[in-house]
Structures are given as structure tokens and as C-alpha cells.
Amino acid sequence: MKMITTIALFVFSAQLFACPNLTGTYMSPSKDRIILDQNDCLQIAVESKDLNQTLVLNNQYVVVLDDADVRAEGRGAFVGDVLALEVKVKYKIAPPVPRILLPVRAVNNYTQTVDGNLIEVSKIYNDTNGVLASTKTIYKKQ
């Protein structure tokens, strides 16, 4: 009986820490589309107007863009049932924008509603960690 209880507890606790499957195509009210293709809790491909990238979900930065003007690094991980994607930008050529207004980091957090829709909470930060913009968008599953 102890063995059955131990196995049941192990299976139940493993389910508590499993990440949600966010794979699907989603559409915002403004007709912006986001496509997520998830491989378990290990990797996710994101296709949207702002990003077309596959990230290993190990919370380690990888180069997602490197051109003459900027170098951008991204990382992703599940934090509980929230998919957290972060991109930080290093400018090679200083843009003509006051430093206080210059975006250097963006964080998108994705969660799934009970009916399978996707909630995106986005924040864009400057180099002093001040929030330049914050949005919340609900994408309907297609």
C-alpha cells in the first residue's frame, strides 16, 4: 500500500510542475497573429510580427539578431504555468533617442486561459529598468 501511495504522490507532483502546452495559432482583436509550436517544456518556436525564433527553454541567452545596428539576445523559460520570453538589445550605433526613452529589454509573459486562449503581458524597459510601455493582449485560439 505504501508503494501505491508513493507512486500516486510522484505522478501527482510531476503533473503539478508540468508546463502547459501552448502550441497553436492565436489571433488578437487587432488581427495580429501569433503561432506557437512547443516541444514539451524544452523548446518553443514563436512566429509573430515582432519575432520569428525558436528558443530552448533553459533561461539562457542566445543571439536572435545581429546586424550592423543592434545585437539582440533572447531567452525563455517556464515559470510555473507562465512562459516568460525576454529579449535584450545592445545598440552598436547609438540611436538619436534620449537614453531614458531607449528600449533595451522586452519581457513577454504568456499564460493560457481555461478556454485555451492566450494572454500576453508585455513590458518594455529602458537601461535603468524603468518601464517604457506595458500592454496586455488576449489572443483567441484559432
Summary of the structure (lengths in Angstrom):
residues: 142
radius of gyration: 18.1
end to end distance: 45.7
largest distance: 70.2
contacts: 353
relative contact order: 0.16
helix: 13%
strand: 51%
